[in-house]
């Protein structure tokens, strides 16, 4: 039914000439139209509208037929109000209470060379950055640091302990990639640092030190095991793909994607070891060391450009957001015990994640500058 037909039918309705079927049709159209309209900026005074109808009904000489028409009109108005209010509630749930916003992190990092020079990679031009001990360090157009050993590089017979070290570090809201001198590719997550030798030719192993989180695709070299040292833990591999998250002593996680890794750590004064299989994760804290099966794709979602969590508590999620969006989180109320699942692209503003969490009605947020206030 178009609006002209509805107008004619409405005139018949108000004159009491509509059949029962026509009245039902008109009421259905009226309610449908009301719910499809954009919500008004100023709230209509529904109470006055209803009072006006009842006032008209109570006038002297108002017949039964007129009373029925007014009552039906009142019914339509009440139904429309109900549906518009319901629509408004759904809209509020969808958009949440988040009005301000914070942009996501970016591809940036700081490279500290062995001689103390610091290079802000987001400001550095593409191409050659430096040459250290015969190793050329370059920045590619797609934002990656590459090390290339020249013919004049260090001798393979160089003595252990003589290597020079570089450090790649990311602040909160930064992430970066580096291809190490041996060809190993590393993704460094926000708030992390990786210390590594300029060349791996000195010594029998390829050893790096990690603080924070990184994903490794290790170049195979059976003669020189690759070792990642983090908080009171070492991961030894020959060539494989794995993720290490080591932001603090209470939670160091090593997740194997493919291949095999050996994890060594010290718990309560004892050395604990485990050989992980694909899909397994070791979890280390000061007093425990366990191995469990997990979804590896969930653990490396950050590397694949996603903020993803499954059955996670609110504190864990907010710590992820703190690092990627470079924010300060303030808990105004006691933390909810609820657990959350969801996935949002890391290229989205923080409001997208917060609105997703708000749809549960278990938590609400307010953004003030770079602060996110968490409320029940």
Helices and strands as residue ranges (DSSP letters): H 3-14, H 20-36, H 46-57, H 64-95, E 106-107, E 110-112, E 118-120, E 127-132, E 135-139, E 144-149, E 165-170, E 174-179, E 185-188, E 192-197, E 206-217, E 226-230, E 233-237, E 241-248, E 251-258, E 261-267, E 270-276, E 280-284, E 289-293, H 296-299, E 306-313, H 314-325, E 328-331, E 339-345, H 350-358, E 364-368, E 371-375
